[in-house]
Every structure is written in structure tokens, then in C-alpha cells.
């Protein structure tokens, strides 16, 4: 069954519109400022977790004790 030219042109126009929408979404997602902000928010959210806070405090205390030990030896 042969398709008429109007149907083919509509399909092409729909494909163009979908491609344009996809490119717009990709442009927003790959914006460097947006990537930096998203990464910053993710890191801050992870650092605010109680388990991560406790681990960082513990690591800081160990490093501090090692530095003090090195200084006073």
C-alpha cells in the first residue's frame, strides 16, 4: 500500500519535532553550570548523611592525633 506525500511529510515533520525536543533536553542536561550545581548538591547531600559525617569526624580525629604525635615526638 503506497503512502501519499502528505502522510510522509507529516511523519518527517513529527520526526523533526521529536529530534528538536530531544536536542533541547540534551542541551539542558549537559549545560556545564547545571552539571556543577547538580554535582555540588549531590555531594552536599551525601556529606550530610549521619554515617558519612561520623566517618569524616573519625578520620579527622585520627589525622589530628597523628599530626600532634608527630609534632611532639
C-alpha positions as CSV (number, residue, x, y, z in Angstrom):
1,X,0.0,0.0,0.0
2,X,1.6,3.3,-1.1
3,X,1.6,6.3,1.2
4,X,0.7,9.7,-0.1
5,X,3.2,12.6,0.1
6,X,1.2,14.4,2.8
7,X,1.4,11.5,5.1
8,X,5.2,11.2,4.5
9,X,5.6,14.9,5.1
10,X,3.7,14.7,8.4
11,X,5.9,11.9,9.5
12,X,9.0,13.8,8.6
13,X,7.7,16.9,10.5
14,X,6.9,14.8,13.6
15,X,10.4,13.3,13.5
16,X,11.9,16.8,13.2
17,X,9.9,18.0,16.2
18,X,10.9,14.9,18.3
19,X,14.5,15.4,17.4
20,X,14.3,19.1,18.3
21,X,12.8,18.3,21.7
22,X,15.5,15.6,22.3
23,X,18.3,18.1,21.5
24,X,16.7,20.7,23.8
25,X,16.7,18.2,26.7
26,X,20.3,17.2,26.0
27,X,21.4,20.8,25.9
28,X,19.9,21.4,29.3
29,X,21.3,18.2,30.8
30,X,24.8,18.9,29.5
31,X,25.0,22.5,30.5
32,X,28.3,22.8,32.5
33,X,26.8,25.2,35.1
34,X,23.9,22.8,35.6
35,X,26.3,19.8,35.9
36,X,28.4,21.7,38.5
37,X,25.3,22.7,40.5
38,X,23.8,19.1,40.4
39,X,27.1,17.6,41.4
40,X,27.5,20.1,44.3
41,X,24.0,19.3,45.6
42,X,24.7,15.6,45.4
43,X,28.0,15.9,47.3
44,X,26.4,18.1,50.0
45,X,23.5,15.7,50.4
46,X,25.9,12.8,50.8
47,X,28.1,14.7,53.3
48,X,25.0,15.5,55.4
49,X,24.2,11.8,55.9
50,X,24.9,10.8,59.6
51,X,27.1,7.8,58.7
52,X,29.3,9.9,56.4
53,X,29.6,12.7,59.0
54,X,30.7,10.3,61.6
55,X,33.3,8.7,59.3
56,X,34.7,12.1,58.4
57,X,34.8,13.2,62.1
58,X,36.6,10.0,62.9
59,X,39.1,10.3,60.1
60,X,39.7,14.0,61.0
61,X,40.4,13.0,64.7
62,X,42.8,10.3,63.6
63,X,44.7,12.7,61.3
64,X,44.7,15.3,64.1
65,X,46.2,12.8,66.6
66,X,48.8,11.7,64.1
67,X,49.9,15.3,63.4
68,X,50.0,16.1,67.2
69,X,52.0,12.9,67.8
70,X,54.5,13.8,65.0
71,X,54.9,17.3,66.4
72,X,55.6,16.3,70.0
73,X,58.0,13.4,69.2
